[in-house]
Amino acid sequence: MQTRRFFDEELNQLKKEVEELAEDTKQVLRKAVNALYDSDLEAAQTIIDSDNIYNSKEQHINESALVMIAKQQPVASDLRRLIVAIKISTDLERMADHGKNIAKATLHLGENHPISIHPSIKDMMNSALEMVDTAINAYHLEDVSFARLLAEKDDKVDKLYGQVTKDLLELTADNPDQIQNIMQTAYISRYIERFADHITNIGESILYLIKGVSYDLND
């Protein structure tokens, strides 16, 4: 009984660390997009320099889960919790990488670039942040309904991405001398779209955790 209580405490701690990493990714994306709109190169560089923090957190979660698997030989439901913690932390680390990539693009644009940042990039960010909140709730509560909402929310990000891409292509045609700067903003919108895709992956992992079978939320 005491062994089981200790194992449950370890599982809860692991879950808490995954949720904290998810909150971290929100901050990375928010700070990266704010640095973009503000042309804040110092803030962008700070985001890039902080990337190892999230790599280390992912590694710690993965190593903790693997040690628990090796030592406890968990039953099926507990094993799913450990596997899902590893899968989610991997997606979260990649989401942080996309935030870092936005910061890199901001540095490429520089402080005095002549183009106006598309307003829907901020809309994409806000939608992606809402997705993270939904995913955290789904994971914390192990709630199928929250997890299934992620596909619908991802569609909204995809539509915004399509509109931004269309507008930027038109802008390129009218401003061929600014093609490099315009392409950097196109990359940024793509990074946010990929950020959201990883949240959909997290939703699929949560459904696997709850149901014990694999789901594709993009179907």
ZINORQUI-V769769 format. One record per backbone hydrogen bond with DSSP energy under -1.0 kcal/mol. CO is the residue of the C=O (numbers start at 1). NH is the residue of the N-H. Records with the same first field share a line. If there is no record, write none. Layout:
CO->NH + NH
This chain:
1->5
2->6
3->7
4->8
5->9
6->10
7->11
8->12
9->13
10->14
11->15
12->16
13->17
14->18
15->19
16->20
17->21
18->22
19->23
20->24
21->25
22->26
23->27
24->28
25->29
26->30
27->31
28->32
29->33
30->34
31->35
32->36
33->37
34->38
35->40
39->41
40->44
41->45
42->46
43->47
44->48
45->49
46->50
48->51
50->53
51->55
52->56
53->57
54->58
55->59
56->60
57->61
58->62
59->63
60->64
61->65
62->66
63->67
64->68
65->69
66->70
67->71
68->72
69->73
75->79
76->80
77->81
78->82
79->83
80->84
81->85
82->86
83->87
84->88
85->89
86->90
87->91
88->92
89->93
90->94
91->95
92->96
93->97
94->98
95->99
96->100
97->101
98->102
99->103
100->104
101->105
102->106
103->107
104->108
105->109
106->110
118->121
119->123
120->124
121->125
122->126
123->127
124->128
125->129
126->130
127->131
128->132
129->133
130->134
131->135
132->136
133->137
134->138
135->139
136->140
137->141
138->142 + 143
143->147
144->148
145->149
147->150
149->153
150->154
151->155
152->156
153->157
154->158
155->159
156->160
157->161
158->162
159->163
160->164
161->165
162->166
163->167
164->168
165->169
166->170
167->171
168->172
169->173
170->174
171->175
175->178
176->179
178->182
179->183
180->184
181->185
182->186
183->187
184->188
185->189
186->190
187->191
188->192
189->193
190->194
191->195
192->196
193->197
194->198
195->199
196->200
197->201
198->202
199->203
200->204
201->205
202->206
203->207
204->208
205->209
206->210
207->211
208->212
216->219
